[in-house]
Amino acid sequence: MAKILAADIGGTNSRFALFEARGGGLEMLDSVWLETHGARTFPELVEQLWDSDFPVRPGSFEAAVLAPAGAVYHGVTCPNLPNAPWGIDLREVDFGTPAVRLINDFSAQAYACRTSAVDDALVIQAGEPVEGETIGVIGAGTGLGYSALLKTGARWTALPSEGGHMAFPFVGREEAEYAEFNRTESGRNWPEGDSVVTGLGLQLVHRFLTGEDLTPKEVSARLTPESETARWYARFYARACRNWAIGLMTTGGLFIAGGVAARNPMLVRIPEFLEEFHNSHVYGDFLHTVPVKLNANQASGLFGAAFYGAQMLAGNGEGA
């Protein structure tokens, strides 16, 4: 019954949890939230953790897995943590165990698909899941995250991705006008998932369609299934999901995560979503078979990090 320290480190909050791995499952024993901007450096954040009431100290757990919202290099560093004042280098902190690893936050979301964190996921399309085959994960929040979960032998391996920075595809004259609007208003080299299928994207498409300059939260409060903003955004989100499902051939299923859909499940439940998701002249039949679920569990990243830690301790996750 190994204990695992898991962390989900974002630009606003850094969440830590202590898990116990037992009988092939994971039990969360305790958790704490710290303000990311409340620390000037990563070592200072960890010192705040040790000084808190959270019942862990260096050496009191067998493994530690931290999942920052940024690109991870060699499982050790995350030099650029978007929306945070510092990066992460595990070599700067003594965790009291050599089994310490960084994984991308959406890799953690992918590993979570093999835990109880997704037991209550909302079914968008039942599909025909194939056990042990590729699972895709995508999620819009502040950014657009992508990952995939592959089974190789006894091990599950999550593929990290920064796909939110890929150019976003638009169709037709109206969308071409929006593409230029999005590029100009976002100040980016081209419209990308991070500026189209995110909170920023919701804000921009609403401004384009209505002329109203509202925050994403204010736009969300006005959304209805009939609103043009909801229909456009649902179409864009579905297009990103469809492309990822086809790109990976997600016969194991596709999980949607991230704060936008979690707070506005209507965006993936209105007809425009599945209509666009199925819209392929070659793979329409396949897309009807893909199980699609909405994972709104805020602790899923922690469960995923702990799952990776359990694999690492079992000798199945090293180097994944």
Order of alpha helices (4+ residues) and beta strands (2+ residues): beta-beta-beta-alpha-beta-beta-beta-beta-alpha-beta-beta-beta-beta-alpha-alpha-alpha-alpha-alpha-beta-alpha-alpha-alpha-beta-alpha
